[in-house]
Amino acid sequence: MLPLYEDLNPTQHRGMTDFSTSAHASAAAMRVLFDPTPLQRNDHLSARFNADIWLKREDLSPVRSYKIRGAFNAMRKVLEADPTRAQFVCASAGNHAQGVAFACRHFGVRGTIFMPVTTPQQKIAKTRVFGGDAVEIRLTGDYFDQSLTAAQAFCREIGGHFLSPFDDADVIEGQASVGIEILEQLGRAPDMVVLPVGGGGLSAGVTSFLRQAAPETQFRFVEPLGGASLTEALIAGAPVTLPQVNSFVDGAAVARIGVQTFARLHATDPAHVLLAPEDRICITILEMLNVEGIVLEPAGALAVDVLPDLADQIAGKTVVCVTSGGNFDFERLPEVKERAMRYSGCKKYFILRLPQRPGALRDFLELLGPDDDIARFEYLKKSARNFGTVLLGIETTAPENFDSLLARITSAGLIFRDITEDETLSGFIV
């Protein structure tokens, strides 16, 4: 391990012995802004995994994510040290922006917030609502890291104070209040806490506190498959920049984990960091919405999404999953449903060569099973005088239904190609 991170090991660093005290102070200070978020036992998940599963509902904070904690704490400490400080700058994919906006209005200071152009409109609109006249929003770049670069340059230009979304000691300390509330509300130490990871602020704060206050508690960390910055940092021994990031899990799609957050996470066992495929997260979002009535954004669903992967490890244990955010734009719901069905194997796309003769379509429809439904049927072009090419989308109730359907199509002498997993072709025409 690199000496830099060995020196900053949370169990060894000189200042870490005071972390619990300062974290408690930050938790007490933020009570002027909001009450503790609920810790709720989830009967559905507990029964499913034969465990005692609790959800720490950060999706129910005033800004529907935990980000308000770190933003408030960092701003509070800056203003205590310099009450004349009036201009703050941040970059955010949405949740940190809302926390900063809320805190700016609370403290009566100005904030300039940089957000990617691709940020869901729901998060942009809520940031404006929370900040009011106290904040200015600038949409810059397609990805968070581009917004971050622009925000830092602007902050230097005006001489403002930059509020990092995660790579800041006071932000980390503020996020640690999640761990404080878990212990107080549960009344005992959980066997395991499952934490989502983006830039690492939440996981660094909660683990730094609980490793002192509840040393027997285990941790599992979850990253989106297309944004595994902690995983890559653990391999390299230091933060590295991912060459590309899948922005679907916008609340955790970070190309490079923070230096300070990694300093607190560097000793993590790589086997304890799980990767959640973006399309599988969509299944979890829909399950929590339809079964439990809980609205989670993709990043907020990460900790719940990996429970099947942990089934053997959590049976009979008390597990807390931090649902980190609920800022879900319902305009994305059709996309979420589409990705969920494709990942579960219940929806597929085909290129079908269909004879151009009377009755050909009727003959094809008779091949469908009772649970098969045509979701898309579109002629692409006339490929030969007597045949046409069709883009065909089929939904069904169980993946195995496709085995019998495709067998019937083949027996009928029809030629087809499954393009569901062909990202280039399906992305172009679906």
KEVEXLUM-66755 format. One line per 5 residues: number of its first residue (from 1); their letters; for each residue x, y, z of C-alpha. Coordinates in steps of 0.2 Angstrom, whole numbers. Each point is the difference from the previous one (the first is absolute). Example, Ala and Ser with C-alpha at 12.3 -4.5 7.8 and 13.67 -1.06 7.14 Angstrom:
BEGIN
1	AS	62,-22,39 | 6,17,-3
This chain:
BEGIN
1	MLPLY	0,0,0 | 6,17,-4 | 8,9,15 | -13,15,-1 | -14,-11,3
6	EDLNP	9,-11,13 | 3,16,10 | -19,5,-1 | -6,-16,6 | -16,4,10
11	TQHRG	6,-11,14 | 17,8,1 | -1,19,-5 | 3,12,14 | -16,10,-3
16	MTDFS	-12,-15,-2 | -2,-3,19 | -10,16,0 | -11,-4,-14 | -14,-7,10
21	TSAHA	-1,15,11 | 0,12,-15 | -13,-11,-9 | -12,1,14 | 2,19,1
26	SAAAM	-4,1,-18 | -15,-11,2 | -7,10,14 | 3,16,-10 | -10,-5,-15
31	RVLFD	-16,-4,11 | -4,19,-3 | -2,-5,-18 | -9,-17,1 | -4,-15,11
36	PTPLQ	9,-16,-2 | -6,-10,-15 | -10,-16,4 | 8,-17,2 | -13,-12,-5
41	RNDHL	-1,-19,1 | -5,-7,-17 | -11,-16,2 | 0,-4,-18 | 19,0,-2
46	SARFN	2,-8,17 | -11,-15,-5 | 8,-1,-17 | 17,-2,7 | -3,-8,17
51	ADIWL	8,15,9 | -4,15,10 | 1,14,-13 | -1,18,3 | 0,15,-12
56	KREDL	8,16,5 | -12,11,-9 | 11,14,-6 | -12,2,-15 | -11,8,13
61	SPVRS	11,15,5 | -6,17,-4 | 10,-1,-17 | -4,-18,-2 | 18,-5,2
66	YKIRG	14,-1,13 | 10,14,-8 | -8,13,10 | 10,-6,15 | 17,3,-7
71	AFNAM	-4,16,-9 | -8,7,16 | 15,-5,11 | 13,7,-12 | -9,16,-2
76	RKVLE	-3,2,19 | 19,-2,3 | 5,12,-13 | -11,13,6 | 5,-3,18
81	ADPTR	18,3,-5 | -4,15,-11 | -18,8,2 | 4,12,-14 | 1,-14,-13
86	AQFVC	-15,2,-12 | 4,-9,-16 | 0,-19,-1 | 3,-11,-16 | -4,-18,-3
91	ASAGN	-2,-13,-14 | -13,-14,1 | -9,-13,-10 | -16,6,10 | 0,-5,18
96	HAQGV	14,10,7 | -7,15,-9 | -16,-2,9 | 9,-1,17 | 11,15,-4
101	AFACR	-15,10,-6 | -10,-4,16 | 15,5,11 | 3,16,-10 | -18,6,3
106	HFGVR	1,-6,18 | 16,10,3 | -4,15,-11 | 15,-2,-11 | 2,0,-19
111	GTIFM	4,-16,-10 | 5,-4,-18 | -4,-18,-4 | 7,-9,-15 | -10,-15,-7
116	PVTTP	2,-11,-15 | -11,4,-15 | -6,-18,2 | -6,2,18 | -19,-6,1
121	QQKIA	-11,15,-1 | -8,-5,17 | 16,3,9 | 3,17,-9 | -17,6,4
126	KTRVF	1,-5,18 | 17,8,2 | -8,16,-5 | -15,-2,12 | 12,-4,15
131	GGDAV	12,15,-4 | -12,13,-6 | 9,17,-3 | 15,-6,10 | 7,-11,-14
136	EIRLT	5,1,-19 | 0,-17,-10 | 12,-2,-14 | -2,-15,-11 | 17,-5,-7
141	GDYFD	7,-16,-8 | -8,-17,-3 | 8,-9,15 | 3,5,18 | 18,1,-1
146	QSLTA	-1,13,-14 | -12,10,11 | 13,-2,14 | 14,7,-10 | -10,15,-5
151	AQAFC	-6,3,18 | 17,0,7 | 7,12,-13 | -15,12,3 | 3,-1,19
156	REIGG	19,5,-2 | -6,14,-11 | -12,8,12 | 10,-5,16 | -15,-10,6
161	HFLSP	0,-15,12 | -2,-17,-9 | -12,-12,8 | 6,-18,-6 | -14,-12,-2
166	FDDAD	11,-13,9 | 18,3,1 | 0,12,15 | 3,-5,18 | -15,10,6
171	VIEGQ	-11,-7,-13 | 5,-18,6 | -3,5,18 | -17,6,-5 | -4,-16,-9
176	ASVGI	6,-10,16 | -16,6,8 | -9,-14,-9 | 10,-13,10 | -4,9,16
181	EILEQ	-19,0,-3 | 1,-19,-5 | 7,-4,17 | -12,11,10 | -15,-6,-10
186	LGRAP	4,-19,0 | 5,0,18 | 14,-12,-4 | 14,-2,-13 | -6,-9,-16
191	DMVVL	10,-15,-6 | 2,8,-17 | -2,17,-9 | -2,1,-19 | 6,17,-7
196	PVGGG	-1,7,-18 | 16,7,-6 | 2,14,-13 | 14,13,5 | 1,-9,17
201	GLSAG	-6,14,12 | -15,-10,8 | 10,-17,2 | 16,9,6 | -10,9,14
206	VTSFL	-11,-14,6 | 14,-13,0 | 12,12,9 | -13,3,14 | -7,-18,1
211	RQAAP	18,-8,1 | 2,10,16 | -17,-1,7 | -5,-18,-6 | 16,-9,-5
216	ETQFR	-9,-17,-2 | -11,7,-14 | 5,-6,-18 | -2,11,-15 | -4,-4,-18
221	FVEPL	2,13,-14 | -10,2,-16 | 6,9,-16 | -9,1,-17 | 8,-12,-12
226	GGASL	3,14,-12 | 8,11,14 | 11,-11,10 | 12,14,7 | 3,-8,17
231	TEALI	4,-17,-8 | 12,7,-12 | 9,10,14 | 2,-15,11 | 8,-10,-15
236	AGAPV	12,15,-3 | 3,4,18 | -5,18,-3 | -15,10,-9 | 0,-2,-19
241	TLPQV	-11,8,-13 | -11,-12,-9 | 1,2,-19 | -19,1,-1 | -15,-1,11
246	NSFVD	-17,-5,-3 | -11,14,6 | -16,-9,3 | 3,-1,19 | 3,19,0
251	GAAVA	1,1,19 | 15,-12,0 | 7,2,-17 | 17,7,5 | 16,-3,-10
256	RIGVQ	12,2,14 | -2,-3,19 | 5,14,11 | 18,0,8 | -7,3,17
261	TFARL	-13,-12,-1 | 11,-14,-7 | 12,4,14 | -14,-7,12 | -5,-14,-11
266	HATDP	17,-6,-7 | 1,-15,12 | -17,-7,-7 | 0,-18,-5 | -3,0,-19
271	AHVLL	-11,-15,3 | -12,12,10 | -3,12,-15 | -14,-6,-11 | -4,6,-17
276	APEDR	-18,2,-5 | -5,0,-19 | -10,15,-5 | -14,-10,-8 | -2,-11,16
281	ICITI	-1,16,10 | -16,4,-10 | -8,-17,6 | 3,6,18 | -7,17,-3
286	LEMLN	-16,-7,-7 | -1,-13,14 | 2,12,14 | -13,12,-9 | -13,-13,-4
291	VEGIV	2,-11,16 | 5,12,13 | -6,17,-7 | 18,7,3 | 6,11,-14
296	LEPAG	19,-2,-2 | 12,8,-13 | 13,-12,-8 | 13,4,13 | -12,-1,14
301	ALAVD	-4,-18,-5 | 18,-6,0 | 0,-7,18 | -16,-10,-3 | 5,-6,-17
306	VLPDL	14,-10,6 | -9,-10,14 | -2,-15,-11 | 19,-1,-2 | 2,1,19
311	ADQIA	-14,-13,4 | 12,-13,7 | 9,13,11 | -15,9,7 | -12,-14,5
316	GKTVV	-5,1,18 | 9,17,2 | -5,18,3 | 4,10,-16 | -2,19,-3
321	CVTSG	-1,5,-18 | 2,19,-3 | -12,6,-13 | 9,15,-4 | -12,10,-11
326	GNFDF	-17,1,-8 | 2,14,-13 | -8,-11,-14 | -6,9,-15 | -16,-10,-5
331	ERLPE	3,5,-18 | 14,-13,1 | -13,-14,5 | -2,-7,-18 | 19,-1,-2
336	VKERA	1,-9,17 | -14,-12,-5 | 8,-4,-17 | 17,-3,8 | -7,-11,14
341	MRYSG	-10,-11,-12 | 15,-2,-11 | 12,-5,14 | -13,-12,7 | -1,-9,-17
346	CKKYF	-19,5,-2 | 2,11,-15 | 10,-3,-15 | 3,8,-17 | 2,-9,-17
351	ILRLP	3,4,-18 | -13,-12,-9 | -1,-5,-18 | -18,-1,-4 | -8,-5,-17
356	QRPGA	-10,14,-8 | -15,-10,-4 | -18,1,6 | -2,-9,16 | 18,0,5
361	LRDFL	-2,12,15 | -15,-11,6 | 10,-16,-1 | 14,8,10 | -12,7,13
366	ELLGP	-7,-18,2 | 18,-5,6 | -1,11,15 | -4,-8,17 | -14,5,12
371	DDDIA	13,11,10 | 9,8,-15 | -4,17,-5 | 7,11,-15 | 7,16,7
376	RFEYL	7,6,-17 | -3,-5,-18 | 8,10,-13 | 5,-3,-18 | 17,6,-3
381	KKSAR	2,-2,-19 | -4,-12,-14 | 15,-12,0 | -6,-10,-15 | -15,-1,-12
386	NFGTV	-9,-12,11 | 6,3,17 | 0,15,12 | 12,3,15 | -10,4,16
391	LLGIE	7,7,17 | -10,-10,13 | -1,3,19 | -8,-13,10 | -4,0,19
396	TTAPE	-5,-15,10 | -3,-5,18 | 15,-12,2 | 17,-2,-9 | -3,-18,-3
401	NFDSL	-15,4,-11 | 13,6,-14 | 7,-17,-1 | -16,-8,-6 | -5,16,-11
406	LARIT	17,0,-9 | -2,-19,-3 | -17,3,-8 | 7,14,-11 | 14,-11,-6
411	SAGLI	-11,-15,-4 | -11,12,-10 | 15,3,-11 | 2,19,5 | 17,8,1
416	FRDIT	4,11,14 | 14,8,10 | 0,5,18 | 7,17,2 | -4,3,19
421	EDETL	18,-1,6 | 7,8,-16 | 3,17,8 | 5,8,-16 | -14,-6,-11
426	SGFIV	-14,1,13 | 6,17,6 | -2,6,-18 | -17,-7,-5 | -9,-4,16
